[in-house]
Amino acid sequence: MMLSTISVDTSKKEINELKCQERKMLKQTELIKSALNELGCEEAPAACDLSIDNQTFISNSSEQVRLC
């Protein structure tokens, strides 16, 4: 029984860490997009794949973790 609880706690921690990483990536993407818009770039340079759909990140706000 105790092992199961530890396993669940570990899994929840890993999920929270992944969600935190997702939020960081989303913020970086938004920062890059806004910088390119300020520069007046029509398209992102080939190395910047900004085709990420924001909805693929953290699809349900109730699943979000408040702080990383």
PDB file of N, H, CA, C and O in Angstrom:
ATOM      1  N   MET A   1       0.823  -1.197   0.000  1.00  0.00           N
ATOM      2  CA  MET A   1       0.000   0.000   0.000  1.00  0.00           C
ATOM      3  C   MET A   1       0.866   1.259   0.000  1.00  0.00           C
ATOM      4  O   MET A   1       0.582   2.207  -0.732  1.00  0.00           O
ATOM      5  N   MET A   2       1.910   1.273   0.809  1.00  0.00           N
ATOM      6  H   MET A   2       2.141   0.503   1.404  1.00  0.00           H
ATOM      7  CA  MET A   2       2.797   2.424   0.889  1.00  0.00           C
ATOM      8  C   MET A   2       3.537   2.654  -0.425  1.00  0.00           C
ATOM      9  O   MET A   2       3.722   3.795  -0.848  1.00  0.00           O
ATOM     10  N   LEU A   3       3.958   1.567  -1.067  1.00  0.00           N
ATOM     11  H   LEU A   3       3.807   0.640  -0.723  1.00  0.00           H
ATOM     12  CA  LEU A   3       4.662   1.670  -2.348  1.00  0.00           C
ATOM     13  C   LEU A   3       3.774   2.322  -3.394  1.00  0.00           C
ATOM     14  O   LEU A   3       4.248   3.131  -4.191  1.00  0.00           O
ATOM     15  N   SER A   4       2.510   1.985  -3.400  1.00  0.00           N
ATOM     16  H   SER A   4       2.125   1.327  -2.752  1.00  0.00           H
ATOM     17  CA  SER A   4       1.564   2.552  -4.344  1.00  0.00           C
ATOM     18  C   SER A   4       1.423   4.057  -4.143  1.00  0.00           C
ATOM     19  O   SER A   4       1.365   4.805  -5.119  1.00  0.00           O
ATOM     20  N   THR A   5       1.370   4.502  -2.921  1.00  0.00           N
ATOM     21  H   THR A   5       1.418   3.894  -2.128  1.00  0.00           H
ATOM     22  CA  THR A   5       1.253   5.920  -2.618  1.00  0.00           C
ATOM     23  C   THR A   5       2.493   6.674  -3.077  1.00  0.00           C
ATOM     24  O   THR A   5       2.388   7.764  -3.640  1.00  0.00           O
ATOM     25  N   ILE A   6       3.646   6.105  -2.843  1.00  0.00           N
ATOM     26  H   ILE A   6       3.732   5.220  -2.386  1.00  0.00           H
ATOM     27  CA  ILE A   6       4.899   6.729  -3.280  1.00  0.00           C
ATOM     28  C   ILE A   6       4.935   6.814  -4.798  1.00  0.00           C
ATOM     29  O   ILE A   6       5.354   7.829  -5.354  1.00  0.00           O
ATOM     30  N   SER A   7       4.503   5.768  -5.463  1.00  0.00           N
ATOM     31  H   SER A   7       4.163   4.943  -5.011  1.00  0.00           H
ATOM     32  CA  SER A   7       4.480   5.741  -6.916  1.00  0.00           C
ATOM     33  C   SER A   7       3.544   6.816  -7.471  1.00  0.00           C
ATOM     34  O   SER A   7       3.882   7.497  -8.439  1.00  0.00           O
ATOM     35  N   VAL A   8       2.389   6.966  -6.869  1.00  0.00           N
ATOM     36  H   VAL A   8       2.113   6.413  -6.082  1.00  0.00           H
ATOM     37  CA  VAL A   8       1.427   7.979  -7.316  1.00  0.00           C
ATOM     38  C   VAL A   8       2.004   9.370  -7.088  1.00  0.00           C
ATOM     39  O   VAL A   8       1.894  10.234  -7.957  1.00  0.00           O
ATOM     40  N   ASP A   9       2.615   9.593  -5.933  1.00  0.00           N
ATOM     41  H   ASP A   9       2.704   8.891  -5.227  1.00  0.00           H
ATOM     42  CA  ASP A   9       3.220  10.892  -5.635  1.00  0.00           C
ATOM     43  C   ASP A   9       4.331  11.218  -6.631  1.00  0.00           C
ATOM     44  O   ASP A   9       4.438  12.354  -7.094  1.00  0.00           O
ATOM     45  N   THR A  10       5.152  10.230  -6.958  1.00  0.00           N
ATOM     46  H   THR A  10       5.065   9.308  -6.582  1.00  0.00           H
ATOM     47  CA  THR A  10       6.228  10.418  -7.922  1.00  0.00           C
ATOM     48  C   THR A  10       5.656  10.744  -9.291  1.00  0.00           C
ATOM     49  O   THR A  10       6.163  11.629  -9.980  1.00  0.00           O
ATOM     50  N   SER A  11       4.616  10.048  -9.688  1.00  0.00           N
ATOM     51  H   SER A  11       4.204   9.329  -9.128  1.00  0.00           H
ATOM     52  CA  SER A  11       3.988  10.295 -10.986  1.00  0.00           C
ATOM     53  C   SER A  11       3.398  11.695 -11.043  1.00  0.00           C
ATOM     54  O   SER A  11       3.533  12.382 -12.055  1.00  0.00           O
ATOM     55  N   LYS A  12       2.751  12.121  -9.975  1.00  0.00           N
ATOM     56  H   LYS A  12       2.641  11.563  -9.153  1.00  0.00           H
ATOM     57  CA  LYS A  12       2.175  13.465  -9.944  1.00  0.00           C
ATOM     58  C   LYS A  12       3.268  14.523 -10.045  1.00  0.00           C
ATOM     59  O   LYS A  12       3.103  15.533 -10.730  1.00  0.00           O
ATOM     60  N   LYS A  13       4.377  14.290  -9.363  1.00  0.00           N
ATOM     61  H   LYS A  13       4.511  13.470  -8.806  1.00  0.00           H
ATOM     62  CA  LYS A  13       5.493  15.232  -9.418  1.00  0.00           C
ATOM     63  C   LYS A  13       6.044  15.318 -10.839  1.00  0.00           C
ATOM     64  O   LYS A  13       6.325  16.411 -11.330  1.00  0.00           O
ATOM     65  N   GLU A  14       6.199  14.177 -11.497  1.00  0.00           N
ATOM     66  H   GLU A  14       5.970  13.289 -11.097  1.00  0.00           H
ATOM     67  CA  GLU A  14       6.704  14.161 -12.871  1.00  0.00           C
ATOM     68  C   GLU A  14       5.756  14.886 -13.812  1.00  0.00           C
ATOM     69  O   GLU A  14       6.194  15.618 -14.699  1.00  0.00           O
ATOM     70  N   ILE A  15       4.460  14.685 -13.620  1.00  0.00           N
ATOM     71  H   ILE A  15       4.104  14.090 -12.899  1.00  0.00           H
ATOM     72  CA  ILE A  15       3.466  15.363 -14.449  1.00  0.00           C
ATOM     73  C   ILE A  15       3.543  16.865 -14.236  1.00  0.00           C
ATOM     74  O   ILE A  15       3.501  17.636 -15.195  1.00  0.00           O
ATOM     75  N   ASN A  16       3.655  17.279 -12.991  1.00  0.00           N
ATOM     76  H   ASN A  16       3.689  16.653 -12.212  1.00  0.00           H
ATOM     77  CA  ASN A  16       3.759  18.713 -12.695  1.00  0.00           C
ATOM     78  C   ASN A  16       5.004  19.321 -13.315  1.00  0.00           C
ATOM     79  O   ASN A  16       4.956  20.441 -13.825  1.00  0.00           O
ATOM     80  N   GLU A  17       6.116  18.604 -13.280  1.00  0.00           N
ATOM     81  H   GLU A  17       6.156  17.694 -12.866  1.00  0.00           H
ATOM     82  CA  GLU A  17       7.348  19.099 -13.889  1.00  0.00           C
ATOM     83  C   GLU A  17       7.202  19.236 -15.396  1.00  0.00           C
ATOM     84  O   GLU A  17       7.684  20.205 -15.983  1.00  0.00           O
ATOM     85  N   LEU A  18       6.539  18.270 -16.026  1.00  0.00           N
ATOM     86  H   LEU A  18       6.148  17.483 -15.550  1.00  0.00           H
ATOM     87  CA  LEU A  18       6.319  18.342 -17.474  1.00  0.00           C
ATOM     88  C   LEU A  18       5.408  19.509 -17.832  1.00  0.00           C
ATOM     89  O   LEU A  18       5.644  20.195 -18.827  1.00  0.00           O
ATOM     90  N   LYS A  19       4.388  19.738 -17.044  1.00  0.00           N
ATOM     91  H   LYS A  19       4.196  19.181 -16.236  1.00  0.00           H
ATOM     92  CA  LYS A  19       3.490  20.865 -17.302  1.00  0.00           C
ATOM     93  C   LYS A  19       4.228  22.187 -17.145  1.00  0.00           C
ATOM     94  O   LYS A  19       3.991  23.136 -17.892  1.00  0.00           O
ATOM     95  N   CYS A  20       5.111  22.238 -16.181  1.00  0.00           N
ATOM     96  H   CYS A  20       5.304  21.468 -15.574  1.00  0.00           H
ATOM     97  CA  CYS A  20       5.925  23.438 -15.984  1.00  0.00           C
ATOM     98  C   CYS A  20       6.797  23.676 -17.216  1.00  0.00           C
ATOM     99  O   CYS A  20       6.900  24.804 -17.698  1.00  0.00           O
ATOM    100  N   GLN A  21       7.418  22.628 -17.717  1.00  0.00           N
ATOM    101  H   GLN A  21       7.334  21.712 -17.326  1.00  0.00           H
ATOM    102  CA  GLN A  21       8.248  22.748 -18.922  1.00  0.00           C
ATOM    103  C   GLN A  21       7.409  23.204 -20.110  1.00  0.00           C
ATOM    104  O   GLN A  21       7.866  24.008 -20.922  1.00  0.00           O
ATOM    105  N   GLU A  22       6.193  22.697 -20.213  1.00  0.00           N
ATOM    106  H   GLU A  22       5.821  22.044 -19.554  1.00  0.00           H
ATOM    107  CA  GLU A  22       5.302  23.116 -21.297  1.00  0.00           C
ATOM    108  C   GLU A  22       5.021  24.609 -21.217  1.00  0.00           C
ATOM    109  O   GLU A  22       5.080  25.314 -22.224  1.00  0.00           O
ATOM    110  N   ARG A  23       4.715  25.088 -20.019  1.00  0.00           N
ATOM    111  H   ARG A  23       4.667  24.516 -19.201  1.00  0.00           H
ATOM    112  CA  ARG A  23       4.432  26.516 -19.852  1.00  0.00           C
ATOM    113  C   ARG A  23       5.654  27.360 -20.212  1.00  0.00           C
ATOM    114  O   ARG A  23       5.520  28.408 -20.843  1.00  0.00           O
ATOM    115  N   LYS A  24       6.832  26.912 -19.817  1.00  0.00           N
ATOM    116  H   LYS A  24       6.941  26.060 -19.304  1.00  0.00           H
ATOM    117  CA  LYS A  24       8.054  27.649 -20.156  1.00  0.00           C
ATOM    118  C   LYS A  24       8.240  27.709 -21.664  1.00  0.00           C
ATOM    119  O   LYS A  24       8.587  28.758 -22.208  1.00  0.00           O
ATOM    120  N   MET A  25       8.011  26.584 -22.344  1.00  0.00           N
ATOM    121  H   MET A  25       7.730  25.732 -21.902  1.00  0.00           H
ATOM    122  CA  MET A  25       8.150  26.551 -23.799  1.00  0.00           C
ATOM    123  C   MET A  25       7.131  27.470 -24.460  1.00  0.00           C
ATOM    124  O   MET A  25       7.450  28.169 -25.422  1.00  0.00           O
ATOM    125  N   LEU A  26       5.920  27.468 -23.949  1.00  0.00           N
ATOM    126  H   LEU A  26       5.662  26.900 -23.168  1.00  0.00           H
ATOM    127  CA  LEU A  26       4.876  28.319 -24.506  1.00  0.00           C
ATOM    128  C   LEU A  26       5.246  29.788 -24.333  1.00  0.00           C
ATOM    129  O   LEU A  26       5.053  30.585 -25.251  1.00  0.00           O
ATOM    130  N   LYS A  27       5.774  30.156 -23.169  1.00  0.00           N
ATOM    131  H   LYS A  27       5.931  29.509 -22.423  1.00  0.00           H
ATOM    132  CA  LYS A  27       6.198  31.542 -22.946  1.00  0.00           C
ATOM    133  C   LYS A  27       7.336  31.919 -23.880  1.00  0.00           C
ATOM    134  O   LYS A  27       7.363  33.030 -24.408  1.00  0.00           O
ATOM    135  N   GLN A  28       8.278  31.000 -24.090  1.00  0.00           N
ATOM    136  H   GLN A  28       8.256  30.097 -23.660  1.00  0.00           H
ATOM    137  CA  GLN A  28       9.383  31.271 -25.015  1.00  0.00           C
ATOM    138  C   GLN A  28       8.866  31.464 -26.429  1.00  0.00           C
ATOM    139  O   GLN A  28       9.328  32.348 -27.151  1.00  0.00           O
ATOM    140  N   THR A  29       7.910  30.637 -26.824  1.00  0.00           N
ATOM    141  H   THR A  29       7.535  29.919 -26.238  1.00  0.00           H
ATOM    142  CA  THR A  29       7.328  30.749 -28.158  1.00  0.00           C
ATOM    143  C   THR A  29       6.643  32.095 -28.329  1.00  0.00           C
ATOM    144  O   THR A  29       6.800  32.750 -29.360  1.00  0.00           O
ATOM    145  N   GLU A  30       5.884  32.510 -27.319  1.00  0.00           N
ATOM    146  H   GLU A  30       5.757  31.978 -26.481  1.00  0.00           H
ATOM    147  CA  GLU A  30       5.203  33.802 -27.382  1.00  0.00           C
ATOM    148  C   GLU A  30       6.210  34.953 -27.441  1.00  0.00           C
ATOM    149  O   GLU A  30       5.999  35.929 -28.160  1.00  0.00           O
ATOM    150  N   LEU A  31       7.291  34.837 -26.692  1.00  0.00           N
ATOM    151  H   LEU A  31       7.463  34.044 -26.107  1.00  0.00           H
ATOM    152  CA  LEU A  31       8.333  35.859 -26.698  1.00  0.00           C
ATOM    153  C   LEU A  31       8.964  35.976 -28.080  1.00  0.00           C
ATOM    154  O   LEU A  31       9.179  37.080 -28.580  1.00  0.00           O
ATOM    155  N   ILE A  32       9.256  34.850 -28.685  1.00  0.00           N
ATOM    156  H   ILE A  32       9.082  33.953 -28.279  1.00  0.00           H
ATOM    157  CA  ILE A  32       9.847  34.846 -30.031  1.00  0.00           C
ATOM    158  C   ILE A  32       8.865  35.434 -31.043  1.00  0.00           C
ATOM    159  O   ILE A  32       9.246  36.243 -31.888  1.00  0.00           O
ATOM    160  N   LYS A  33       7.607  35.025 -30.952  1.00  0.00           N
ATOM    161  H   LYS A  33       7.298  34.368 -30.265  1.00  0.00           H
ATOM    162  CA  LYS A  33       6.600  35.549 -31.880  1.00  0.00           C
ATOM    163  C   LYS A  33       6.476  37.058 -31.760  1.00  0.00           C
ATOM    164  O   LYS A  33       6.424  37.760 -32.769  1.00  0.00           O
ATOM    165  N   SER A  34       6.429  37.564 -30.522  1.00  0.00           N
ATOM    166  H   SER A  34       6.472  36.993 -29.702  1.00  0.00           H
ATOM    167  CA  SER A  34       6.265  39.012 -30.350  1.00  0.00           C
ATOM    168  C   SER A  34       7.503  39.757 -30.845  1.00  0.00           C
ATOM    169  O   SER A  34       7.378  40.831 -31.434  1.00  0.00           O
ATOM    170  N   ALA A  35       8.694  39.205 -30.617  1.00  0.00           N
ATOM    171  H   ALA A  35       8.796  38.333 -30.139  1.00  0.00           H
ATOM    172  CA  ALA A  35       9.920  39.850 -31.104  1.00  0.00           C
ATOM    173  C   ALA A  35       9.935  39.884 -32.631  1.00  0.00           C
ATOM    174  O   ALA A  35      10.327  40.888 -33.226  1.00  0.00           O
ATOM    175  N   LEU A  36       9.517  38.807 -33.255  1.00  0.00           N
ATOM    176  H   LEU A  36       9.200  37.991 -32.772  1.00  0.00           H
ATOM    177  CA  LEU A  36       9.475  38.785 -34.728  1.00  0.00           C
ATOM    178  C   LEU A  36       8.439  39.775 -35.252  1.00  0.00           C
ATOM    179  O   LEU A  36       8.658  40.429 -36.271  1.00  0.00           O
ATOM    180  N   ASN A  37       7.314  39.884 -34.554  1.00  0.00           N
ATOM    181  H   ASN A  37       7.136  39.352 -33.726  1.00  0.00           H
ATOM    182  CA  ASN A  37       6.293  40.854 -34.974  1.00  0.00           C
ATOM    183  C   ASN A  37       6.811  42.278 -34.862  1.00  0.00           C
ATOM    184  O   ASN A  37       6.541  43.111 -35.727  1.00  0.00           O
ATOM    185  N   GLU A  38       7.564  42.564 -33.786  1.00  0.00           N
ATOM    186  H   GLU A  38       7.784  41.888 -33.083  1.00  0.00           H
ATOM    187  CA  GLU A  38       8.133  43.898 -33.618  1.00  0.00           C
ATOM    188  C   GLU A  38       9.132  44.222 -34.725  1.00  0.00           C
ATOM    189  O   GLU A  38       9.248  45.371 -35.150  1.00  0.00           O
ATOM    190  N   LEU A  39       9.847  43.208 -35.187  1.00  0.00           N
ATOM    191  H   LEU A  39       9.753  42.274 -34.842  1.00  0.00           H
ATOM    192  CA  LEU A  39      10.811  43.403 -36.270  1.00  0.00           C
ATOM    193  C   LEU A  39      10.125  43.526 -37.623  1.00  0.00           C
ATOM    194  O   LEU A  39      10.735  43.944 -38.607  1.00  0.00           O
ATOM    195  N   GLY A  40       8.860  43.160 -37.657  1.00  0.00           N
ATOM    196  H   GLY A  40       8.365  42.820 -36.857  1.00  0.00           H
ATOM    197  CA  GLY A  40       8.117  43.248 -38.901  1.00  0.00           C
ATOM    198  C   GLY A  40       8.354  42.068 -39.821  1.00  0.00           C
ATOM    199  O   GLY A  40       8.163  42.175 -41.033  1.00  0.00           O
ATOM    200  N   CYS A  41       8.764  40.950 -39.263  1.00  0.00           N
ATOM    201  H   CYS A  41       8.920  40.863 -38.278  1.00  0.00           H
ATOM    202  CA  CYS A  41       9.011  39.768 -40.080  1.00  0.00           C
ATOM    203  C   CYS A  41       7.685  39.199 -40.581  1.00  0.00           C
ATOM    204  O   CYS A  41       6.754  38.975 -39.808  1.00  0.00           O
ATOM    205  N   GLU A  42       7.623  38.973 -41.875  1.00  0.00           N
ATOM    206  H   GLU A  42       8.379  39.154 -42.503  1.00  0.00           H
ATOM    207  CA  GLU A  42       6.433  38.354 -42.453  1.00  0.00           C
ATOM    208  C   GLU A  42       6.327  36.895 -42.040  1.00  0.00           C
ATOM    209  O   GLU A  42       5.247  36.403 -41.713  1.00  0.00           O
ATOM    210  N   GLU A  43       7.463  36.215 -42.060  1.00  0.00           N
ATOM    211  H   GLU A  43       8.340  36.615 -42.325  1.00  0.00           H
ATOM    212  CA  GLU A  43       7.517  34.807 -41.704  1.00  0.00           C
ATOM    213  C   GLU A  43       8.654  34.585 -40.729  1.00  0.00           C
ATOM    214  O   GLU A  43       9.639  35.324 -40.720  1.00  0.00           O
ATOM    215  N   ALA A  44       8.504  33.565 -39.914  1.00  0.00           N
ATOM    216  H   ALA A  44       7.704  32.965 -39.922  1.00  0.00           H
ATOM    217  CA  ALA A  44       9.586  33.200 -38.999  1.00  0.00           C
ATOM    218  C   ALA A  44      10.731  32.601 -39.815  1.00  0.00           C
ATOM    219  O   ALA A  44      10.487  31.921 -40.811  1.00  0.00           O
ATOM    220  N   PRO A  45      11.975  32.846 -39.404  1.00  0.00           N
ATOM    221  CA  PRO A  45      13.108  32.206 -40.091  1.00  0.00           C
ATOM    222  C   PRO A  45      12.951  30.684 -40.070  1.00  0.00           C
ATOM    223  O   PRO A  45      12.255  30.140 -39.213  1.00  0.00           O
ATOM    224  N   ALA A  46      13.586  30.017 -40.993  1.00  0.00           N
ATOM    225  H   ALA A  46      14.152  30.459 -41.689  1.00  0.00           H
ATOM    226  CA  ALA A  46      13.442  28.565 -41.141  1.00  0.00           C
ATOM    227  C   ALA A  46      13.763  27.810 -39.849  1.00  0.00           C
ATOM    228  O   ALA A  46      13.169  26.766 -39.580  1.00  0.00           O
ATOM    229  N   ALA A  47      14.684  28.323 -39.059  1.00  0.00           N
ATOM    230  H   ALA A  47      15.167  29.172 -39.278  1.00  0.00           H
ATOM    231  CA  ALA A  47      15.065  27.633 -37.821  1.00  0.00           C
ATOM    232  C   ALA A  47      14.030  27.798 -36.724  1.00  0.00           C
ATOM    233  O   ALA A  47      14.084  27.084 -35.723  1.00  0.00           O
ATOM    234  N   CYS A  48      13.090  28.718 -36.884  1.00  0.00           N
ATOM    235  H   CYS A  48      13.046  29.298 -37.698  1.00  0.00           H
ATOM    236  CA  CYS A  48      12.072  28.972 -35.855  1.00  0.00           C
ATOM    237  C   CYS A  48      10.744  28.355 -36.280  1.00  0.00           C
ATOM    238  O   CYS A  48       9.972  28.970 -37.016  1.00  0.00           O
ATOM    239  N   ASP A  49      10.491  27.169 -35.825  1.00  0.00           N
ATOM    240  H   ASP A  49      11.118  26.670 -35.227  1.00  0.00           H
ATOM    241  CA  ASP A  49       9.206  26.530 -36.121  1.00  0.00           C
ATOM    242  C   ASP A  49       8.209  26.993 -35.077  1.00  0.00           C
ATOM    243  O   ASP A  49       8.148  26.448 -33.975  1.00  0.00           O
ATOM    244  N   LEU A  50       7.432  27.998 -35.427  1.00  0.00           N
ATOM    245  H   LEU A  50       7.482  28.441 -36.322  1.00  0.00           H
ATOM    246  CA  LEU A  50       6.452  28.551 -34.499  1.00  0.00           C
ATOM    247  C   LEU A  50       5.043  28.079 -34.825  1.00  0.00           C
ATOM    248  O   LEU A  50       4.064  28.753 -34.503  1.00  0.00           O
ATOM    249  N   SER A  51       4.946  26.936 -35.455  1.00  0.00           N
ATOM    250  H   SER A  51       5.741  26.389 -35.717  1.00  0.00           H
ATOM    251  CA  SER A  51       3.639  26.419 -35.854  1.00  0.00           C
ATOM    252  C   SER A  51       2.941  25.682 -34.727  1.00  0.00           C
ATOM    253  O   SER A  51       1.960  24.978 -34.965  1.00  0.00           O
ATOM    254  N   ILE A  52       3.425  25.831 -33.513  1.00  0.00           N
ATOM    255  H   ILE A  52       4.222  26.403 -33.320  1.00  0.00           H
ATOM    256  CA  ILE A  52       2.851  25.136 -32.363  1.00  0.00           C
ATOM    257  C   ILE A  52       1.485  25.728 -32.064  1.00  0.00           C
ATOM    258  O   ILE A  52       1.330  26.943 -31.945  1.00  0.00           O
ATOM    259  N   ASP A  53       0.519  24.869 -31.947  1.00  0.00           N
ATOM    260  H   ASP A  53       0.645  23.882 -32.044  1.00  0.00           H
ATOM    261  CA  ASP A  53      -0.825  25.289 -31.574  1.00  0.00           C
ATOM    262  C   ASP A  53      -0.871  25.415 -30.059  1.00  0.00           C
ATOM    263  O   ASP A  53      -0.597  24.447 -29.351  1.00  0.00           O
ATOM    264  N   ASN A  54      -1.207  26.575 -29.561  1.00  0.00           N
ATOM    265  H   ASN A  54      -1.430  27.362 -30.137  1.00  0.00           H
ATOM    266  CA  ASN A  54      -1.239  26.798 -28.115  1.00  0.00           C
ATOM    267  C   ASN A  54      -2.174  25.838 -27.392  1.00  0.00           C
ATOM    268  O   ASN A  54      -1.988  25.568 -26.205  1.00  0.00           O
ATOM    269  N   GLN A  55      -3.161  25.328 -28.087  1.00  0.00           N
ATOM    270  H   GLN A  55      -3.311  25.547 -29.051  1.00  0.00           H
ATOM    271  CA  GLN A  55      -4.105  24.422 -27.448  1.00  0.00           C
ATOM    272  C   GLN A  55      -3.500  23.057 -27.157  1.00  0.00           C
ATOM    273  O   GLN A  55      -4.017  22.318 -26.319  1.00  0.00           O
ATOM    274  N   THR A  56      -2.416  22.714 -27.835  1.00  0.00           N
ATOM    275  H   THR A  56      -1.996  23.315 -28.516  1.00  0.00           H
ATOM    276  CA  THR A  56      -1.787  21.430 -27.557  1.00  0.00           C
ATOM    277  C   THR A  56      -1.072  21.464 -26.227  1.00  0.00           C
ATOM    278  O   THR A  56      -0.846  20.417 -25.619  1.00  0.00           O
ATOM    279  N   PHE A  57      -0.710  22.648 -25.761  1.00  0.00           N
ATOM    280  H   PHE A  57      -0.894  23.498 -26.255  1.00  0.00           H
ATOM    281  CA  PHE A  57      -0.104  22.810 -24.450  1.00  0.00           C
ATOM    282  C   PHE A  57      -1.212  23.006 -23.425  1.00  0.00           C
ATOM    283  O   PHE A  57      -2.129  23.799 -23.641  1.00  0.00           O
ATOM    284  N   ILE A  58      -1.133  22.311 -22.346  1.00  0.00           N
ATOM    285  H   ILE A  58      -0.389  21.667 -22.170  1.00  0.00           H
ATOM    286  CA  ILE A  58      -2.004  22.502 -21.196  1.00  0.00           C
ATOM    287  C   ILE A  58      -3.438  22.759 -21.648  1.00  0.00           C
ATOM    288  O   ILE A  58      -3.925  23.889 -21.595  1.00  0.00           O
ATOM    289  N   SER A  59      -4.098  21.709 -22.087  1.00  0.00           N
ATOM    290  H   SER A  59      -3.702  20.792 -22.130  1.00  0.00           H
ATOM    291  CA  SER A  59      -5.410  21.847 -22.681  1.00  0.00           C
ATOM    292  C   SER A  59      -6.497  22.164 -21.673  1.00  0.00           C
ATOM    293  O   SER A  59      -7.532  22.718 -22.042  1.00  0.00           O
ATOM    294  N   ASN A  60      -6.292  21.831 -20.425  1.00  0.00           N
ATOM    295  H   ASN A  60      -5.451  21.381 -20.125  1.00  0.00           H
ATOM    296  CA  ASN A  60      -7.337  22.048 -19.434  1.00  0.00           C
ATOM    297  C   ASN A  60      -6.763  22.868 -18.291  1.00  0.00           C
ATOM    298  O   ASN A  60      -5.834  22.433 -17.610  1.00  0.00           O
ATOM    299  N   SER A  61      -7.317  24.052 -18.083  1.00  0.00           N
ATOM    300  H   SER A  61      -8.072  24.406 -18.636  1.00  0.00           H
ATOM    301  CA  SER A  61      -6.749  24.934 -17.066  1.00  0.00           C
ATOM    302  C   SER A  61      -6.869  24.352 -15.660  1.00  0.00           C
ATOM    303  O   SER A  61      -6.097  24.730 -14.779  1.00  0.00           O
ATOM    304  N   SER A  62      -7.803  23.456 -15.430  1.00  0.00           N
ATOM    305  H   SER A  62      -8.430  23.149 -16.146  1.00  0.00           H
ATOM    306  CA  SER A  62      -7.914  22.845 -14.107  1.00  0.00           C
ATOM    307  C   SER A  62      -6.754  21.895 -13.842  1.00  0.00           C
ATOM    308  O   SER A  62      -6.505  21.534 -12.692  1.00  0.00           O
ATOM    309  N   GLU A  63      -6.038  21.482 -14.893  1.00  0.00           N
ATOM    310  H   GLU A  63      -6.240  21.775 -15.827  1.00  0.00           H
ATOM    311  CA  GLU A  63      -4.897  20.586 -14.732  1.00  0.00           C
ATOM    312  C   GLU A  63      -3.620  21.376 -14.478  1.00  0.00           C
ATOM    313  O   GLU A  63      -2.595  20.791 -14.129  1.00  0.00           O
ATOM    314  N   GLN A  64      -3.663  22.695 -14.646  1.00  0.00           N
ATOM    315  H   GLN A  64      -4.496  23.171 -14.930  1.00  0.00           H
ATOM    316  CA  GLN A  64      -2.455  23.493 -14.493  1.00  0.00           C
ATOM    317  C   GLN A  64      -1.996  23.520 -13.043  1.00  0.00           C
ATOM    318  O   GLN A  64      -2.793  23.463 -12.107  1.00  0.00           O
ATOM    319  N   VAL A  65      -0.715  23.607 -12.902  1.00  0.00           N
ATOM    320  H   VAL A  65      -0.068  23.654 -13.663  1.00  0.00           H
ATOM    321  CA  VAL A  65      -0.105  23.741 -11.579  1.00  0.00           C
ATOM    322  C   VAL A  65       0.182  25.215 -11.380  1.00  0.00           C
ATOM    323  O   VAL A  65       0.658  25.877 -12.302  1.00  0.00           O
ATOM    324  N   ARG A  66      -0.093  25.739 -10.212  1.00  0.00           N
ATOM    325  H   ARG A  66      -0.481  25.202  -9.463  1.00  0.00           H
ATOM    326  CA  ARG A  66       0.053  27.164  -9.972  1.00  0.00           C
ATOM    327  C   ARG A  66       1.485  27.644 -10.134  1.00  0.00           C
ATOM    328  O   ARG A  66       1.737  28.615 -10.847  1.00  0.00           O
ATOM    329  N   LEU A  67       2.417  26.980  -9.485  1.00  0.00           N
ATOM    330  H   LEU A  67       2.212  26.191  -8.906  1.00  0.00           H
ATOM    331  CA  LEU A  67       3.818  27.405  -9.526  1.00  0.00           C
ATOM    332  C   LEU A  67       4.704  26.254  -9.899  1.00  0.00           C
ATOM    333  O   LEU A  67       4.396  25.102  -9.594  1.00  0.00           O
ATOM    334  N   CYS A  68       5.792  26.544 -10.550  1.00  0.00           N
ATOM    335  H   CYS A  68       6.043  27.480 -10.799  1.00  0.00           H
ATOM    336  CA  CYS A  68       6.769  25.518 -10.904  1.00  0.00           C
ATOM    337  C   CYS A  68       7.770  25.379  -9.787  1.00  0.00           C
ATOM    338  O   CYS A  68       8.687  24.564  -9.879  1.00  0.00           O
TER     339      CYS A  68
END
